[in-house]
Amino acid sequence: MLKITMSDQDDQLFRVLPRQADETIAAALREWLPDQSWSEIRRLLKNRRIMLNGNLCVDPRRRLGGKDVVKVLHHPLPAPVREHDVRVRYLDLHVVVVEKPAGTTSTRHNDESQSPGQRRQLQPTLDEILPRLIAKMDRGRGKGGPRPVRAVHRLDRETSGLMVFARTAKAQQHLEHQFRRHTVERRYLAIVEGEIPKAFSIESRLIRDRGDGRRGSTTLPDVGKPAVTHVRPVERLGAYTLVECRLETGRTHQIRIHLSESGHPLCGDRVYRSPLFRPGRRDRSGAPRLALCAVELGFLHPASEQPMHFEMPLSDDLAEFVEKLRG
């Protein structure tokens, strides 16, 4: 059994061993938590205290893969996001632009999407919420019910901010081409540990496993994918800094990894901790969640080729957090 205790939040992290592959998550939890009865294990799942690969899991029958990571939360996750929590900023026949609330996953995980409906996690994903919301806005579902939306990029579950979804296959291809060419404009606001006195850029090659099962940068030549992040300080907040991050590339967890490796991990980040900090150092910021919000999004409309540009302020919970740090 490989166990890592997350001392800053009292969460427990377990990595699935090869012999545990294809076991149910309930069986694995029973092995990892021998003091817990079967009913207590099922209660942990039901009470939203189990995460699988970063997503909520409430199904005790969910089968595990050999590389899965299971987290037992000290506190339960908040209730699922509902339709009225999602704000639609723009809608036409080709695209929909929304403000994603923190706490919802952008799209269904591949393993979940292939599972029978009754075995899926109960947490609704944004691409499942949107068709129903759009149907209500259109005053009727029409034949066949709401039409699905098509994801072209993603935000982490705890990250809030602007996202665009395609509504047709042609729009999806056009937008995905823009993302692959890194021509989409994306700006984020983040609150990080430490003082950042001036702007700087981070360039590295990111790999899926830096040696401890987590993503990170490598110095090996011709390995991984290139990633570039531009960081600019916006406001000093005592022992913390509000920064602006602009992406040239859009790799998974890019901002979180780059800032952590530069010695300035995001407030509220439970996964990526800088090696420059003492092992086990607590995050004492009091961040309500991962302090990251996608505040600007720009792209060419897939049908008209006209520039589309959207901005939003820092999400309410993070704005309150900034006010707290100012005080």
BANU-998037 format. One line per 3 residues: number of its first residue (from 1); their letters; for each residue x, y, z of C-alpha. Coordinates in steps of 0.2 Angstrom, whole numbers, padded with zeros to 4 digits. Layout:
N
NUM	a	X:Y:Z ~ ...
//
This chain:
327
1	mlk	0000:0000:0000 ~ 0007:0017:-0005 ~ -0001:0031:0006
4	itm	0003:0049:0007 ~ -0004:0060:0021 ~ -0008:0078:0016
7	sdq	-0004:0086:0032 ~ -0010:0103:0027 ~ -0028:0098:0026
10	ddq	-0028:0081:0034 ~ -0033:0073:0018 ~ -0026:0055:0014
13	lfr	-0020:0051:-0003 ~ -0018:0033:-0010 ~ -0011:0027:-0026
16	vlp	-0018:0011:-0033 ~ -0006:-0004:-0033 ~ -0005:-0016:-0048
19	rqa	-0013:-0030:-0038 ~ -0028:-0018:-0034 ~ -0032:-0015:-0053
22	det	-0050:-0019:-0057 ~ -0055:-0020:-0038 ~ -0070:-0009:-0033
25	iaa	-0065:0007:-0024 ~ -0075:0001:-0009 ~ -0064:-0014:-0008
28	alr	-0048:-0004:-0010 ~ -0054:0009:0004 ~ -0058:-0005:0015
31	ewl	-0040:-0011:0014 ~ -0032:0006:0015 ~ -0044:0011:0030
34	pdq	-0044:-0005:0040 ~ -0052:0003:0055 ~ -0068:0008:0045
37	sws	-0082:-0005:0042 ~ -0090:-0008:0026 ~ -0105:0003:0031
40	eir	-0093:0017:0036 ~ -0084:0015:0019 ~ -0100:0017:0010
43	rll	-0105:0032:0021 ~ -0088:0041:0016 ~ -0093:0039:-0002
46	knr	-0111:0044:0000 ~ -0106:0059:0010 ~ -0095:0066:-0004
49	rim	-0078:0063:0004 ~ -0070:0052:-0009 ~ -0061:0058:-0025
52	lng	-0055:0048:-0039 ~ -0042:0056:-0051 ~ -0048:0073:-0045
55	nlc	-0066:0069:-0047 ~ -0079:0066:-0034 ~ -0084:0047:-0033
58	vdp	-0099:0041:-0024 ~ -0101:0024:-0032 ~ -0094:0010:-0021
61	rrr	-0094:-0002:-0036 ~ -0082:0009:-0047 ~ -0068:-0001:-0054
64	lgg	-0050:0005:-0051 ~ -0037:0007:-0064 ~ -0018:0003:-0061
67	kdv	-0013:0021:-0061 ~ -0028:0029:-0052 ~ -0026:0040:-0037
70	vkv	-0039:0040:-0023 ~ -0041:0054:-0010 ~ -0050:0053:0006
73	lhh	-0056:0071:0011 ~ -0056:0077:0029 ~ -0071:0088:0024
76	plp	-0085:0083:0012 ~ -0086:0092:-0005 ~ -0100:0105:-0007
79	apv	-0116:0101:-0015 ~ -0116:0099:-0034 ~ -0117:0114:-0045
82	reh	-0134:0118:-0052 ~ -0140:0126:-0068 ~ -0143:0143:-0060
85	dvr	-0125:0143:-0054 ~ -0119:0143:-0072 ~ -0119:0160:-0081
88	vry	-0121:0160:-0100 ~ -0111:0175:-0107 ~ -0114:0171:-0126
91	ldl	-0125:0159:-0136 ~ -0128:0156:-0154 ~ -0130:0141:-0166
94	hvv	-0111:0138:-0166 ~ -0104:0141:-0148 ~ -0108:0145:-0130
97	vve	-0097:0154:-0118 ~ -0100:0152:-0100 ~ -0093:0157:-0083
100	kpa	-0089:0140:-0075 ~ -0092:0140:-0056 ~ -0079:0132:-0045
103	gtt	-0083:0114:-0039 ~ -0089:0107:-0056 ~ -0079:0096:-0068
106	str	-0079:0103:-0086 ~ -0082:0086:-0094 ~ -0085:0068:-0089
109	hnd	-0070:0057:-0086 ~ -0067:0044:-0100 ~ -0070:0030:-0088
112	esq	-0086:0038:-0081 ~ -0093:0041:-0098 ~ -0091:0023:-0103
115	spg	-0099:0016:-0087 ~ -0118:0012:-0086 ~ -0128:0027:-0081
118	qrr	-0132:0021:-0063 ~ -0113:0019:-0060 ~ -0108:0036:-0064
121	qlq	-0103:0049:-0051 ~ -0118:0059:-0046 ~ -0109:0076:-0048
124	ptl	-0115:0084:-0064 ~ -0102:0090:-0076 ~ -0103:0107:-0085
127	dei	-0106:0099:-0102 ~ -0120:0089:-0095 ~ -0128:0105:-0087
130	lpr	-0127:0116:-0102 ~ -0138:0107:-0114 ~ -0153:0108:-0101
133	lia	-0149:0126:-0098 ~ -0148:0130:-0116 ~ -0164:0121:-0119
136	kmd	-0173:0132:-0106 ~ -0166:0148:-0113 ~ -0172:0142:-0131
139	rgr	-0190:0140:-0123 ~ -0191:0121:-0128 ~ -0180:0106:-0131
142	gkg	-0186:0102:-0148 ~ -0186:0084:-0155 ~ -0174:0072:-0147
145	gpr	-0171:0083:-0131 ~ -0157:0095:-0128 ~ -0142:0094:-0140
148	pvr	-0125:0090:-0132 ~ -0111:0103:-0132 ~ -0094:0098:-0137
151	avh	-0079:0102:-0126 ~ -0063:0110:-0134 ~ -0054:0114:-0118
154	rld	-0055:0111:-0099 ~ -0053:0120:-0083 ~ -0049:0111:-0067
157	ret	-0063:0106:-0055 ~ -0058:0119:-0042 ~ -0054:0133:-0055
160	sgl	-0068:0145:-0060 ~ -0069:0156:-0076 ~ -0073:0158:-0094
163	mvf	-0075:0143:-0105 ~ -0081:0140:-0123 ~ -0090:0125:-0129
166	art	-0094:0121:-0147 ~ -0112:0116:-0153 ~ -0108:0108:-0169
169	aka	-0094:0096:-0176 ~ -0088:0110:-0188 ~ -0087:0123:-0174
172	qqh	-0078:0110:-0163 ~ -0065:0107:-0176 ~ -0062:0125:-0179
175	leh	-0060:0129:-0161 ~ -0049:0114:-0157 ~ -0037:0120:-0172
178	qfr	-0036:0137:-0163 ~ -0031:0129:-0147 ~ -0018:0118:-0155
181	rht	-0010:0133:-0163 ~ -0011:0142:-0147 ~ -0019:0157:-0154
184	ver	-0033:0158:-0141 ~ -0031:0172:-0129 ~ -0032:0166:-0111
187	ryl	-0028:0176:-0095 ~ -0030:0170:-0077 ~ -0029:0178:-0060
190	aiv	-0021:0169:-0046 ~ -0016:0171:-0028 ~ 0001:0164:-0024
193	ege	0012:0162:-0009 ~ 0027:0174:-0007 ~ 0031:0191:-0015
196	ipk	0033:0193:-0033 ~ 0041:0210:-0036 ~ 0042:0210:-0056
199	afs	0035:0201:-0071 ~ 0044:0185:-0077 ~ 0041:0170:-0089
202	ies	0042:0152:-0086 ~ 0046:0140:-0100 ~ 0049:0121:-0097
205	rli	0044:0104:-0104 ~ 0030:0096:-0094 ~ 0028:0077:-0092
208	rdr	0014:0066:-0084 ~ 0025:0059:-0070 ~ 0040:0068:-0063
211	gdg	0044:0053:-0052 ~ 0031:0054:-0039 ~ 0015:0051:-0049
214	rrg	0012:0069:-0052 ~ 0014:0080:-0067 ~ 0030:0092:-0068
217	stt	0044:0099:-0078 ~ 0059:0089:-0084 ~ 0076:0094:-0089
220	lpd	0078:0079:-0101 ~ 0080:0084:-0119 ~ 0066:0080:-0131
223	vgk	0054:0073:-0118 ~ 0037:0080:-0113 ~ 0028:0095:-0121
226	pav	0034:0113:-0121 ~ 0024:0125:-0109 ~ 0026:0144:-0108
229	thv	0018:0154:-0094 ~ 0020:0173:-0092 ~ 0017:0180:-0075
232	rpv	0014:0198:-0069 ~ 0012:0204:-0051 ~ -0005:0214:-0049
235	erl	-0005:0217:-0030 ~ 0005:0213:-0015 ~ -0006:0205:-0001
238	gay	0006:0204:0014 ~ 0014:0187:0012 ~ 0005:0183:-0004
241	tlv	0003:0191:-0021 ~ -0011:0193:-0033 ~ -0004:0189:-0051
244	ecr	-0009:0188:-0069 ~ -0005:0173:-0079 ~ -0005:0173:-0098
247	let	-0003:0156:-0107 ~ 0006:0153:-0123 ~ 0002:0135:-0121
250	grt	-0012:0126:-0112 ~ -0005:0110:-0104 ~ -0014:0101:-0090
253	hqi	-0011:0110:-0073 ~ 0002:0121:-0082 ~ -0001:0137:-0071
256	rih	-0001:0127:-0055 ~ 0015:0117:-0059 ~ 0025:0132:-0066
259	lse	0021:0143:-0051 ~ 0024:0130:-0038 ~ 0041:0125:-0046
262	sgh	0046:0144:-0046 ~ 0043:0144:-0027 ~ 0026:0152:-0027
265	plc	0012:0139:-0026 ~ -0006:0144:-0028 ~ -0015:0146:-0012
268	gdr	-0027:0132:-0009 ~ -0017:0120:-0020 ~ -0017:0103:-0011
271	vyr	-0007:0094:-0025 ~ 0008:0104:-0031 ~ 0019:0110:-0017
274	spl	0036:0118:-0022 ~ 0052:0108:-0017 ~ 0059:0125:-0011
277	frp	0047:0124:0004 ~ 0050:0113:0019 ~ 0041:0096:0018
280	grr	0024:0097:0026 ~ 0023:0116:0027 ~ 0005:0121:0029
283	drs	-0005:0132:0018 ~ -0010:0145:0031 ~ -0018:0157:0018
286	gap	-0036:0151:0022 ~ -0040:0150:0004 ~ -0058:0144:0001
289	rla	-0051:0133:-0014 ~ -0038:0133:-0027 ~ -0035:0152:-0030
292	lca	-0036:0152:-0049 ~ -0049:0160:-0060 ~ -0049:0162:-0079
295	vel	-0054:0180:-0082 ~ -0051:0183:-0100 ~ -0055:0172:-0116
298	gfl	-0053:0177:-0134 ~ -0054:0167:-0150 ~ -0061:0168:-0168
301	hpa	-0079:0164:-0171 ~ -0079:0147:-0180 ~ -0092:0152:-0192
304	seq	-0089:0171:-0195 ~ -0071:0172:-0191 ~ -0074:0188:-0181
307	pmh	-0064:0190:-0165 ~ -0074:0186:-0149 ~ -0067:0193:-0133
310	fem	-0074:0190:-0115 ~ -0069:0196:-0098 ~ -0075:0193:-0080
313	pls	-0070:0199:-0063 ~ -0062:0188:-0050 ~ -0075:0175:-0044
316	ddl	-0084:0181:-0028 ~ -0076:0169:-0016 ~ -0059:0173:-0022
319	aef	-0063:0192:-0022 ~ -0068:0190:-0004 ~ -0052:0180:0000
322	vek	-0042:0195:-0008 ~ -0051:0207:0004 ~ -0047:0196:0018
325	lrg	-0028:0196:0014 ~ -0029:0215:0012 ~ -0035:0216:0029
//
